[in-house]
Amino acid sequence: ELIAGYKKYGFNDTEITQIKTLFYPIPNYPDLVRMAVREVFYPE
């Protein structure tokens, strides 16, 4: 349904894929530091 809406407004498949990657929020700086301190990036 969302993809059909984008196509209705003239977006092609490549552009839709790029737009969909923007849906994932990037954590802010304090959260990134907190994750690094807690070793979230290095699961064991």
N, CA, C and O atoms as a GROMACS GRO file, in nm:
protein
  176
    1GLU      N    1   0.082  -0.118   0.000
    1GLU     CA    2   0.000   0.000   0.000
    1GLU      C    3   0.088   0.126   0.000
    1GLU      O    4   0.061   0.221  -0.074
    2LEU      N    5   0.191   0.126   0.082
    2LEU     CA    6   0.282   0.240   0.087
    2LEU      C    7   0.358   0.253  -0.044
    2LEU      O    8   0.374   0.364  -0.097
    3ILE      N    9   0.406   0.140  -0.097
    3ILE     CA   10   0.482   0.142  -0.222
    3ILE      C   11   0.393   0.190  -0.336
    3ILE      O   12   0.437   0.266  -0.423
    4ALA      N   13   0.268   0.147  -0.337
    4ALA     CA   14   0.175   0.191  -0.441
    4ALA      C   15   0.154   0.342  -0.433
    4ALA      O   16   0.141   0.409  -0.536
    5GLY      N   17   0.151   0.395  -0.313
    5GLY     CA   18   0.137   0.540  -0.296
    5GLY      C   19   0.256   0.615  -0.351
    5GLY      O   20   0.240   0.719  -0.416
    6TYR      N   21   0.376   0.564  -0.324
    6TYR     CA   22   0.496   0.628  -0.377
    6TYR      C   23   0.497   0.623  -0.530
    6TYR      O   24   0.532   0.721  -0.595
    7LYS      N   25   0.459   0.509  -0.586
    7LYS     CA   26   0.457   0.496  -0.732
    7LYS      C   27   0.353   0.589  -0.794
    7LYS      O   28   0.372   0.640  -0.904
    8LYS      N   29   0.244   0.611  -0.722
    8LYS     CA   30   0.140   0.703  -0.769
    8LYS      C   31   0.197   0.844  -0.787
    8LYS      O   32   0.156   0.917  -0.877
    9TYR      N   33   0.291   0.881  -0.700
    9TYR     CA   34   0.351   1.014  -0.707
    9TYR      C   35   0.477   1.018  -0.792
    9TYR      O   36   0.547   1.119  -0.794
   10GLY      N   37   0.507   0.908  -0.863
   10GLY     CA   38   0.614   0.910  -0.962
   10GLY      C   39   0.750   0.862  -0.916
   10GLY      O   40   0.848   0.879  -0.988
   11PHE      N   41   0.759   0.803  -0.797
   11PHE     CA   42   0.888   0.750  -0.752
   11PHE      C   43   0.913   0.615  -0.818
   11PHE      O   44   0.821   0.536  -0.834
   12ASN      N   45   1.039   0.589  -0.855
   12ASN     CA   46   1.072   0.458  -0.912
   12ASN      C   47   1.119   0.366  -0.799
   12ASN      O   48   1.131   0.408  -0.684
   13ASP      N   49   1.146   0.239  -0.832
   13ASP     CA   50   1.181   0.139  -0.730
   13ASP      C   51   1.308   0.175  -0.654
   13ASP      O   52   1.316   0.153  -0.533
   14THR      N   53   1.407   0.230  -0.722
   14THR     CA   54   1.532   0.268  -0.657
   14THR      C   55   1.508   0.379  -0.555
   14THR      O   56   1.559   0.374  -0.443
   15GLU      N   57   1.431   0.477  -0.593
   15GLU     CA   58   1.400   0.588  -0.503
   15GLU      C   59   1.318   0.541  -0.383
   15GLU      O   60   1.339   0.588  -0.271
   16ILE      N   61   1.225   0.449  -0.406
   16ILE     CA   62   1.144   0.395  -0.296
   16ILE      C   63   1.232   0.321  -0.197
   16ILE      O   64   1.213   0.334  -0.076
   17THR      N   65   1.328   0.243  -0.247
   17THR     CA   66   1.420   0.172  -0.158
   17THR      C   67   1.501   0.270  -0.075
   17THR      O   68   1.522   0.247   0.044
   18GLN      N   69   1.547   0.377  -0.135
   18GLN     CA   70   1.624   0.478  -0.062
   18GLN      C   71   1.538   0.547   0.043
   18GLN      O   72   1.586   0.574   0.153
   19ILE      N   73   1.415   0.576   0.011
   19ILE     CA   74   1.325   0.641   0.106
   19ILE      C   75   1.298   0.548   0.224
   19ILE      O   76   1.292   0.593   0.339
   20LYS      N   77   1.281   0.419   0.197
   20LYS     CA   78   1.252   0.324   0.304
   20LYS      C   79   1.368   0.313   0.403
   20LYS      O   80   1.345   0.283   0.520
   21THR      N   81   1.491   0.336   0.357
   21THR     CA   82   1.604   0.331   0.450
   21THR      C   83   1.602   0.449   0.547
   21THR      O   84   1.662   0.442   0.654
   22LEU      N   85   1.534   0.556   0.511
   22LEU     CA   86   1.523   0.672   0.600
   22LEU      C   87   1.427   0.649   0.716
   22LEU      O   88   1.425   0.727   0.811
   23PHE      N   89   1.348   0.542   0.710
   23PHE     CA   90   1.253   0.512   0.818
   23PHE      C   91   1.322   0.466   0.945
   23PHE      O   92   1.264   0.475   1.053
   24TYR      N   93   1.445   0.418   0.935
   24TYR     CA   94   1.516   0.366   1.052
   24TYR      C   95   1.588   0.481   1.120
   24TYR      O   96   1.681   0.538   1.063
   25PRO      N   97   1.548   0.516   1.243
   25PRO     CA   98   1.610   0.630   1.310
   25PRO      C   99   1.754   0.600   1.353
   25PRO      O  100   1.786   0.488   1.393
   26ILE      N  101   1.839   0.701   1.345
   26ILE     CA  102   1.976   0.690   1.392
   26ILE      C  103   1.978   0.737   1.536
   26ILE      O  104   1.929   0.846   1.566
   27PRO      N  105   2.033   0.658   1.628
   27PRO     CA  106   2.038   0.701   1.768
   27PRO      C  107   2.118   0.830   1.783
   27PRO      O  108   2.212   0.855   1.708
   28ASN      N  109   2.079   0.911   1.881
   28ASN     CA  110   2.152   1.034   1.904
   28ASN      C  111   2.286   1.005   1.974
   28ASN      O  112   2.311   0.893   2.018
   29TYR      N  113   2.368   1.107   1.984
   29TYR     CA  114   2.505   1.090   2.034
   29TYR      C  115   2.511   1.027   2.174
   29TYR      O  116   2.586   0.931   2.192
   30PRO      N  117   2.436   1.075   2.273
   30PRO     CA  118   2.444   1.013   2.406
   30PRO      C  119   2.406   0.865   2.405
   30PRO      O  120   2.466   0.784   2.477
   31ASP      N  121   2.307   0.829   2.324
   31ASP     CA  122   2.268   0.688   2.315
   31ASP      C  123   2.379   0.603   2.253
   31ASP      O  124   2.402   0.491   2.298
   32LEU      N  125   2.447   0.655   2.152
   32LEU     CA  126   2.558   0.581   2.090
   32LEU      C  127   2.670   0.559   2.191
   32LEU      O  128   2.729   0.451   2.196
   33VAL      N  129   2.701   0.662   2.271
   33VAL     CA  130   2.805   0.648   2.373
   33VAL      C  131   2.762   0.545   2.477
   33VAL      O  132   2.842   0.461   2.518
   34ARG      N  133   2.637   0.551   2.519
   34ARG     CA  134   2.586   0.456   2.619
   34ARG      C  135   2.595   0.313   2.566
   34ARG      O  136   2.632   0.221   2.640
   35MET      N  137   2.561   0.292   2.439
   35MET     CA  138   2.570   0.158   2.380
   35MET      C  139   2.714   0.110   2.375
   35MET      O  140   2.741  -0.007   2.400
   36ALA      N  141   2.805   0.200   2.342
   36ALA     CA  142   2.946   0.162   2.334
   36ALA      C  143   3.000   0.125   2.471
   36ALA      O  144   3.076   0.030   2.484
   37VAL      N  145   2.960   0.199   2.573
   37VAL     CA  146   3.005   0.171   2.709
   37VAL      C  147   2.950   0.037   2.756
   37VAL      O  148   3.018  -0.038   2.825
   38ARG      N  149   2.827   0.008   2.721
   38ARG     CA  150   2.765  -0.118   2.763
   38ARG      C  151   2.803  -0.234   2.671
   38ARG      O  152   2.756  -0.346   2.690
   39GLU      N  153   2.886  -0.209   2.574
   39GLU     CA  154   2.933  -0.310   2.480
   39GLU      C  155   2.820  -0.373   2.401
   39GLU      O  156   2.821  -0.493   2.374
   40VAL      N  157   2.721  -0.293   2.364
   40VAL     CA  158   2.611  -0.342   2.283
   40VAL      C  159   2.659  -0.380   2.144
   40VAL      O  160   2.602  -0.468   2.079
   41PHE      N  161   2.765  -0.313   2.098
   41PHE     CA  162   2.815  -0.338   1.964
   41PHE      C  163   2.895  -0.468   1.955
   41PHE      O  164   2.925  -0.514   1.845
   42TYR      N  165   2.931  -0.527   2.068
   42TYR     CA  166   3.014  -0.648   2.070
   42TYR      C  167   2.945  -0.760   2.145
   42TYR      O  168   2.987  -0.794   2.256
   43PRO      N  169   2.840  -0.818   2.089
   43PRO     CA  170   2.770  -0.926   2.159
   43PRO      C  171   2.858  -1.051   2.168
   43PRO      O  172   2.934  -1.082   2.077
   44GLU      N  173   2.844  -1.119   2.279
   44GLU     CA  174   2.925  -1.242   2.298
   44GLU      C  175   2.838  -1.363   2.316
   44GLU      O  176   2.889  -1.473   2.334
   0.00000   0.00000   0.00000
